[in-house]
């Protein structure tokens, strides 16, 4: 990886507390689920403290609308936001879990809908930009 780049590498949904991808993450009857995001950064960027915005949103593919408000997180490259050397280095990696409470709960207005999460990392000045989407999933 280029020393000054970062890339979102994985975005998946899972049952709360799990790291296993699940296409029905709140089944059998959970009020929420987790969104798990993985990323890598080059040796110069991974611990430099540069600020970025991480935005995670969900699209209801059934109705072609935004499922719930996007979550924007102000973060920085470094250990305070989960960045650590990848094995012996020189690159860095980060994995974060974001809990999601299903709007309307189990059996609510999104029950049976197909959704997809999208994440975007944009550094200050847009020098580093990475976008990723999850596989589609269904809510119960």
ChimeraX attribute file (.defattr): number of C-alpha atoms within 10 A of each C-alpha:
attribute: neighborCount
match mode: 1-to-1
recipient: residues
	/A:1	13
	/A:2	11
	/A:3	14
	/A:4	14
	/A:5	18
	/A:6	25
	/A:7	19
	/A:8	21
	/A:9	16
	/A:10	15
	/A:11	23
	/A:12	24
	/A:13	29
	/A:14	23
	/A:15	21
	/A:16	19
	/A:17	10
	/A:18	15
	/A:19	14
	/A:20	12
	/A:21	18
	/A:22	19
	/A:23	18
	/A:24	18
	/A:25	24
	/A:26	25
	/A:27	17
	/A:28	11
	/A:29	12
	/A:30	17
	/A:31	19
	/A:32	19
	/A:33	24
	/A:34	23
	/A:35	22
	/A:36	20
	/A:37	20
	/A:38	15
	/A:39	18
	/A:40	23
	/A:41	26
	/A:42	21
	/A:43	20
	/A:44	15
	/A:45	21
	/A:46	27
	/A:47	20
	/A:48	13
	/A:49	14
	/A:50	13
	/A:51	15
	/A:52	20
	/A:53	17
	/A:54	19
	/A:55	16
	/A:56	22
	/A:57	17
	/A:58	19
	/A:59	19
	/A:60	19
	/A:61	16
	/A:62	13
	/A:63	12
	/A:64	10
	/A:65	11
	/A:66	15
	/A:67	21
	/A:68	14
	/A:69	10
	/A:70	15
	/A:71	12
	/A:72	14
	/A:73	12
	/A:74	12
	/A:75	17
	/A:76	22
	/A:77	24
	/A:78	20
	/A:79	15
	/A:80	11
	/A:81	15
	/A:82	14
	/A:83	21
	/A:84	20
	/A:85	19
	/A:86	16
	/A:87	9
	/A:88	7
	/A:89	11
	/A:90	14
	/A:91	23
	/A:92	27
	/A:93	23
	/A:94	21
	/A:95	17
	/A:96	15
	/A:97	19
	/A:98	14
	/A:99	16
	/A:100	15
	/A:101	15
	/A:102	21
	/A:103	14
	/A:104	11
	/A:105	17
	/A:106	19
	/A:107	14
	/A:108	13
	/A:109	14
	/A:110	20
	/A:111	15
	/A:112	14
	/A:113	16
	/A:114	18
	/A:115	23
	/A:116	20
	/A:117	22
	/A:118	17
	/A:119	21
	/A:120	18
	/A:121	24
	/A:122	17
	/A:123	20
	/A:124	13
	/A:125	9
	/A:126	11
	/A:127	10
	/A:128	15
	/A:129	18
	/A:130	17
	/A:131	15
	/A:132	16
	/A:133	18
	/A:134	20
	/A:135	14
	/A:136	18
	/A:137	22
	/A:138	20
	/A:139	26
	/A:140	20
